[in-house]
Amino acid sequence: MAKEKLWGGRFSEATDALVEQFNASIDVDARMYAEDIEGSKAHARMLGSVGILDEDDVAAILRGLDQVRDEIESGAFTFSPALEDVHMNIEARLTELIGDAGKRLHTARSRNDQVATDTRLYLRRRCDALTDKMRTLQGVLVELAEQHAATVMPGFTHLQTAQPVTLGHHLLAYVEMLERDVGRFLDARRRMNQCPLGSAALAGTSFPIDREQTARALGFDAPCRNSLDAVSDRDFIIELLAAAALAAVHLSRFAEELILWMSAQFAFVELPDAFCTGSSIMPQKKNPDMPELVRGKTGRIIGGLVSMLVTVKSLPLAYNKDMQEDKQAVFDALDQLEGCVAIFAAMLPGMRVNAEAMRRAASAGFSTATDLADALVRAGVPFREAHAIVGRSVAWCIEHGVELHEMDAQACAAIDPRLSESMVRALSVEDCVRARDHIGGTAPTQVMRQVRWWKERLQDA
Ligand code: ARG
């Protein structure tokens, strides 16, 4: 009946059953119960300390809220869609438990500042858990990079063999991406950490509240400065979704490489059995489902970002019910991203690397051509001419079915007198990577320097 609703006073008809279902967000927002209770306790204490509630009421509210939390955590609590959301489910139960004092809790507060506060608190916690997991994954990659500081593989541009690189160097590229991702999450967290509580429905409240107190009690840096902004702002959700989408894109690129590398055509790596699945018809199959799923979930996470941008783009100030859709998008994106990060961190240590296949592939496809041109330059040939000489050498090799280092003296001389057999003989993929020995280069010594740097950095993080 309408009168059972916490807002039912001005209504004479009961809510339509379809509306009851359609309007409810409890299935999605129940997971913010701890933050809702924490926020309500801070609000109640503040109402007590400024004299809006008396001490007995505050004590009853605090005790009652603890009991509600215990009921939720023990599974004794039944969330009801008729009570719409986590805020009203908890408030209704509180009032059942403690009577009138429960009805006073919502003084100087609206669900609009309440939901904004709860969501920030909840996402702050999720953000911390996620960045911890990302740090763990970085650590896993750094370990692998150390093991493979000198493992030579082909580096690609356009997915065509370009120059030899070390696997360690390649893996550390992802550590860099994750570092930027963590930075974006920390940055979003910092901006998110302002307290909407006290903004009430949209304009603030006529009660003499102490917003500094609630902000401090909840671990926020400060109260939000503008009540209209505080209840209508969902930037913090969009920023997190943007950070999540980009982090997922990075993992998806890595996933794509792992999938390629595990194909029979590459055979660079083999992922552990525990992280692969078979086919119900083809007995020989071992499929890289985990990286495929990570790649797939990236689409879903990007979808969350797009859906929130579109949801907010035409909303007038201040609160609009459209915003209730925000939680579904951001909770799902964070759940999925956390899953992706955890899967990679668990799977990668068991990955078998076929260093021989990598080396073979690195030696093929004329990957040492740039180094041959560099050798000519060292002998005084201008780079553009050297480039052309090596280009002709490659064409000769293709025609004769050999690699650059297999050219004989006669062939060299025929292409250009400045090209010597000793130059082409000296071309090894190990020399190629060893030669790129400067900050950011692929040389094993540089990879080890970076590994040491990352280990120190991750320890401090
Ligand atoms: N469940 C709502 C949400 O998630 C809470 C705020 C509702 N406020 C309102 N005035 N209807 O957005």
Residues whose N, C-alpha, C, O or C-beta is under 5 A from the ligand:
A	BS01	LIG	S25 D85 R111 N112 V115 M323 Q324
